Amino acid sequence: MTPKTKRIALTGCLTLLVVGYGLLLWHGPWWIDGSHLRRKNLEPADGVVITGFRTMLVALGAGAVAACGLYYTHKNHRHTEMMFQHTRAKDREQSEISREGQVTERYVQAIKLLGSESLTERLGGIYSLERIMRDSEKDHSTVVEVLAAFIRQRAEPTEDNIFSKPVPYLSEDVQAAISVLGRRPHFDKGSILNLDVRRVLNNRFHGAMLHRVELVGTHLSGARLSYANLTLANFNEADLRGIELLGAKCAKVSFRRANLQGANLSTALLADADFTGANLTGANLSGADLKNATFLGADLTGANLMFADLTAADFTHERFGYWTPPSDTAKDKNLPEAHGLTAEQLADAFVYRNTELPAHLASDPRVQELIEKCEADREKAAKPE
């Protein structure tokens, strides 16, 4: 049925309804109760019946008109609301398209800046990508991949310098890109950044300056960072299997829940380092400075602690390390003591009375004898000759 036909049919029905209502209002009393009502010479009783009937019809008619008015008002309101929702959706869509266009333009400009010969422009491109990464969740993974590729490209040895001497410093733009990746927003809580810079952080960066670098959750297994300066760096939950940190400066570094299986930290400066929940199985900590280091919940199975300085190191729940924030305290109290540590591993380490050892080791006669020996040697060394 066409709209025109519908309108004609509706008009006809309304006309019939109005005519029928008028006839019912006029002749209705006699149609309903004609046997008791006179048509001529009406008595007062007849007038009461007729007036009551017509009053009832008027009330019903008024109610019907009011109901129709409410229905059409509701219908118009629904229509208006739908139009408003549609308009708002269109506006949102246009706004999103405009925003996407702006993000795309900013992204293109940032990529151009990354390829610039000017260090200042490259830094501008890096921080512009960081802003995009924070503003646009859907572009987050793309920006991460671009910055990781930038780090690999800018820091990777070339044919001209592959046999050159190790570079003591990472360039400012590479360090900036690494820092930006380290403080990236975690839209996907389950994701772990795979920076894969093993070819970048190799012997070429022997002694690299990575002070305060943020590398949470990064993949650095097999990287070589001997004698690098990593003071105050953050390697929480990073994959550091087999990493080379020989002689590195790692004071106050956080290795919370990091995987350091088979890592070489020999002679490294690890004072105040936090190994809470870390996997140190088979790690080489010989000669390392572990003063005030925290090993709460760490796995030290097979770790080499020969000549390691364990002054005030904590392997128990007695206290927490430098990096423990108050928000993590309750969670860390649920962690066990350091495990996998044996008296044999401590035999050639420097252990003192202020070293917080698990109860089974603290009560071991061999460990107690070692502690007294180390204390005596320290007192002897402190006395002037």
C-alpha positions in Angstrom: 0.0 0.0 0.0 1.4 3.4 -1.1 1.6 6.3 1.3 -1.0 8.2 -0.7 -3.5 5.2 -0.4 -2.8 5.0 3.4 -3.6 8.7 3.8 -6.9 8.4 1.8 -7.9 5.3 3.9 -7.0 7.1 7.2 -9.0 10.2 6.1 -12.0 8.0 5.2 -11.9 6.2 8.6 -11.6 9.4 10.5 -14.6 10.9 8.6 -16.7 7.8 9.3 -15.7 7.9 12.9 -16.6 11.6 13.3 -20.0 11.1 11.5 -20.7 8.0 13.6 -19.8 9.8 16.8 -22.1 12.7 15.9 -25.0 10.4 15.1 -24.4 8.4 18.3 -24.4 11.7 20.3 -27.6 12.8 18.6 -29.7 9.6 18.3 -27.8 7.4 20.7 -30.2 7.7 23.7 -33.1 6.4 21.6 -31.0 3.7 19.9 -29.9 2.4 23.3 -33.1 2.9 25.3 -35.8 3.9 22.8 -38.5 1.9 24.4 -38.5 4.1 27.5 -37.8 7.5 26.0 -40.2 9.8 24.3 -39.3 11.7 21.1 -41.9 14.4 21.8 -43.3 16.0 24.9 -40.2 14.9 26.9 -40.5 14.5 30.6 -37.8 15.6 33.1 -36.9 11.9 33.6 -36.2 11.6 29.9 -34.0 14.6 30.0 -31.9 13.2 32.8 -31.3 10.0 30.8 -30.5 11.7 27.6 -28.2 14.3 29.3 -26.3 11.5 31.2 -25.8 9.5 28.0 -24.5 12.4 26.0 -22.3 13.5 28.9 -20.8 10.0 29.0 -20.1 10.1 25.2 -18.5 13.5 25.4 -16.2 12.3 28.2 -15.3 9.2 26.2 -14.7 11.3 23.1 -12.5 13.7 25.1 -10.5 10.8 26.5 -10.1 9.3 23.0 -8.8 12.6 21.7 -6.4 12.9 24.6 -5.2 9.4 24.1 -4.6 10.0 20.4 -2.8 13.2 21.2 -0.5 11.4 23.7 0.2 8.7 21.1 1.2 11.1 18.4 3.2 13.2 20.9 5.1 10.1 21.9 5.6 9.0 18.3 6.9 12.4 17.4 9.2 12.4 20.4 10.5 9.0 19.4 11.1 10.2 15.9 12.9 13.3 17.2 15.0 11.2 19.5 15.9 8.9 16.7 16.8 11.8 14.5 18.9 13.2 17.3 20.7 9.9 17.8 21.3 9.6 14.1 22.7 13.1 13.9 24.9 12.5 16.9 26.2 9.3 15.4 27.0 11.2 12.1 28.7 13.9 14.1 30.7 11.3 16.0 31.6 9.6 12.8 32.7 12.8 11.2 34.7 13.7 14.3 36.4 10.3 14.2 37.2 10.7 10.5 38.6 14.1 11.2 40.6 12.9 14.1 41.9 9.9 12.1 43.0 12.3 9.4 44.8 14.4 11.9 46.5 11.4 13.5 47.5 10.1 10.1 48.9 13.5 9.2 50.8 13.7 12.4 52.1 10.1 11.9 53.3 10.9 8.4 55.1 14.1 9.6 56.7 12.1 12.5 58.0 9.4 10.2 59.5 12.1 8.0 61.2 13.6 11.0 62.7 10.2 12.0 64.4 10.0 8.6 66.0 13.5 9.0 69.7 14.0 9.3 69.1 16.5 12.1 69.2 15.1 15.6 66.7 17.7 16.9 64.2 16.7 14.2 64.6 13.0 14.9 64.0 13.7 18.6 60.9 15.7 17.6 59.7 12.7 15.5 60.2 10.3 18.4 58.2 12.4 20.9 55.5 13.1 18.3 55.1 9.3 17.9 54.9 9.0 21.7 52.0 11.5 21.7 50.3 9.5 19.0 50.9 6.3 20.9 49.2 7.7 24.0 46.3 9.4 22.1 45.4 6.6 19.8 45.0 3.1 21.3 44.5 1.6 17.8 47.9 3.0 16.6 49.8 1.9 19.7 51.2 -1.3 18.4 52.2 0.3 15.1 54.1 3.1 16.8 55.9 0.5 19.1 57.0 -1.4 16.0 58.2 1.7 14.2 60.3 2.9 17.2 61.7 -0.6 17.7 62.7 -0.7 14.0 64.2 2.8 14.4 66.3 1.6 17.3 67.6 -1.4 15.4 68.3 0.6 12.3 70.0 3.6 14.0 72.1 1.5 16.4 72.9 -1.6 14.3 76.5 -1.8 13.1 77.1 -0.9 9.5 79.8 -2.1 7.1 81.8 1.0 8.0 81.9 0.5 11.7 81.2 -3.2 12.2 84.9 -3.7 13.1 85.4 -0.4 14.9 85.9 -0.1 18.6 83.0 -0.3 20.9 80.9 2.8 21.1 80.7 4.0 24.8 77.4 5.9 24.4 74.1 5.2 22.6 73.1 8.2 20.5 70.6 10.6 22.0 67.8 9.6 19.6 68.3 5.9 20.3 68.2 6.4 24.0 65.1 8.6 23.6 63.3 5.9 21.6 64.2 3.3 24.2 62.9 5.5 27.0 59.7 6.2 25.1 59.1 2.5 24.6 59.8 1.9 28.3 57.1 4.3 29.5 54.6 3.4 26.8 50.9 3.1 28.0 49.8 -0.5 28.7 46.5 -0.7 26.8 46.8 -4.4 26.6 47.8 -5.6 30.0 48.8 -9.0 28.7 51.2 -7.7 26.0 54.9 -7.8 26.4 57.1 -5.6 24.2 59.5 -7.6 22.1 62.1 -5.0 21.3 64.5 -7.7 20.0 67.6 -5.5 20.1 70.1 -8.3 20.7 72.1 -7.3 17.6 72.0 -3.7 18.8 73.0 -4.1 22.4 76.1 -6.2 21.6 79.8 -5.7 22.0 79.5 -2.5 20.0 77.8 -1.0 23.1 80.4 -2.3 25.5 80.1 0.3 28.3 76.9 1.9 27.0 75.3 4.7 29.0 71.7 3.5 29.9 71.2 5.4 33.1 67.6 5.3 34.3 66.5 3.5 31.1 63.0 2.0 31.2 63.0 -1.5 29.7 60.0 -3.1 31.4 59.0 -6.4 29.7 61.5 -6.1 27.0 63.2 -9.1 25.2 67.0 -8.8 25.7 68.1 -12.4 26.0 71.7 -12.8 24.9 72.4 -9.0 24.8 75.9 -8.0 25.7 76.1 -5.0 28.0 79.4 -5.5 29.8 80.5 -2.5 31.8 77.4 -0.6 30.8 76.0 2.1 33.2 72.5 0.9 34.1 72.1 2.8 37.4 68.4 3.1 38.3 67.3 1.2 35.2 64.1 -0.7 35.3 64.0 -4.3 33.9 60.9 -5.5 35.6 59.4 -8.6 33.9 62.1 -8.5 31.1 63.4 -11.5 29.4 67.2 -11.3 30.2 68.2 -15.0 29.8 71.9 -15.2 29.1 72.4 -11.4 29.1 76.0 -10.3 29.5 76.4 -7.7 32.3 80.0 -8.3 33.3 81.2 -5.5 35.5 78.1 -3.4 34.7 77.0 -0.6 37.0 73.6 -1.7 38.2 73.1 0.1 41.4 69.5 0.4 42.5 68.3 -1.4 39.3 65.0 -3.2 39.5 64.9 -6.8 38.2 61.4 -7.6 39.6 60.1 -10.9 38.2 62.7 -10.7 35.4 64.1 -13.9 33.8 67.9 -13.8 34.4 68.4 -17.5 33.8 72.1 -18.1 32.9 72.8 -14.4 33.0 76.4 -13.3 33.6 76.5 -10.6 36.3 80.1 -11.3 37.4 81.8 -8.4 39.2 78.7 -6.2 38.5 77.8 -3.4 40.9 74.4 -4.5 42.1 74.1 -2.6 45.4 70.5 -1.9 46.4 69.3 -4.0 43.4 65.8 -5.5 43.6 65.6 -9.2 42.4 62.1 -9.8 43.9 60.5 -12.8 42.3 63.4 -13.0 39.7 64.6 -16.2 38.1 68.3 -16.4 38.7 68.8 -20.1 38.1 72.3 -20.8 36.8 73.2 -17.0 36.9 76.8 -16.0 37.5 77.0 -13.5 40.4 80.6 -14.2 41.2 82.4 -11.2 42.6 79.3 -9.1 42.4 78.6 -6.3 44.8 75.2 -7.2 46.2 75.1 -4.9 49.2 71.5 -4.3 50.4 70.1 -6.3 47.4 66.7 -7.9 47.8 66.0 -11.5 46.8 62.5 -12.0 48.1 60.9 -14.9 46.2 63.9 -15.2 43.9 65.0 -18.6 42.5 68.8 -18.9 43.0 69.1 -22.6 42.1 72.6 -23.2 40.8 73.6 -19.5 41.0 77.3 -18.8 41.4 77.9 -16.6 44.4 81.6 -17.1 44.7 83.2 -14.0 46.3 79.9 -12.1 46.0 79.5 -9.4 48.7 76.2 -10.1 50.5 76.5 -7.3 53.1 72.9 -6.6 54.3 71.4 -8.5 51.4 67.9 -9.7 52.1 66.7 -13.2 51.2 63.7 -13.1 53.6 60.6 -11.1 54.5 62.4 -9.1 57.2 62.5 -6.0 55.1 62.0 -4.8 51.5 64.4 -3.5 48.9 64.9 0.0 47.6 62.5 -0.3 44.7 59.5 -1.7 46.6 56.6 0.8 46.3 53.9 0.7 49.1 51.3 -0.5 46.6 53.3 -3.7 46.1 54.1 -4.4 49.7 51.0 -6.6 50.4 51.5 -8.6 47.2 55.2 -9.2 47.9 54.5 -10.4 51.4 52.8 -13.3 49.8 56.0 -14.3 48.0 58.1 -17.0 49.7 61.7 -16.5 50.8 64.4 -16.8 48.3 64.6 -20.5 47.3 67.2 -22.7 45.7 70.0 -21.2 47.8 72.3 -23.7 49.6 75.1 -23.5 52.1 77.5 -24.8 49.4 76.6 -21.8 47.2 77.5 -19.4 50.1 80.7 -21.2 51.0 82.9 -18.8 49.1 80.7 -15.7 49.4 81.1 -12.8 51.8 78.2 -13.2 54.3 77.8 -11.1 57.4 75.5 -10.9 60.5 73.4 -8.3 58.8 72.7 -10.6 55.8 69.1 -11.7 56.1 69.2 -15.4 55.3 66.4 -18.0 55.2 66.0 -19.7 58.6 67.4 -23.1 57.4 70.6 -21.4 56.3 70.9 -19.0 59.2 70.9 -21.9 61.6 73.3 -24.0 59.5 76.6 -24.4 61.4 78.6 -24.1 58.2 77.0 -20.8 57.4 77.3 -19.5 61.0 81.0 -20.4 60.9 81.4 -18.6 57.6 79.6 -15.5 59.0 82.0 -15.3 61.9 85.0 -15.8 59.6 83.8 -12.9 57.3 83.1 -10.7 60.3 86.6 -11.4 61.7 88.2 -10.7 58.4 86.3 -7.4 58.0 87.3 -6.3 61.5 90.9 -7.2 60.8 90.9 -5.3 57.5 89.4 -2.2 59.2 92.2 -2.0 61.8 95.1 0.2 60.8 98.4 -1.6 60.5 
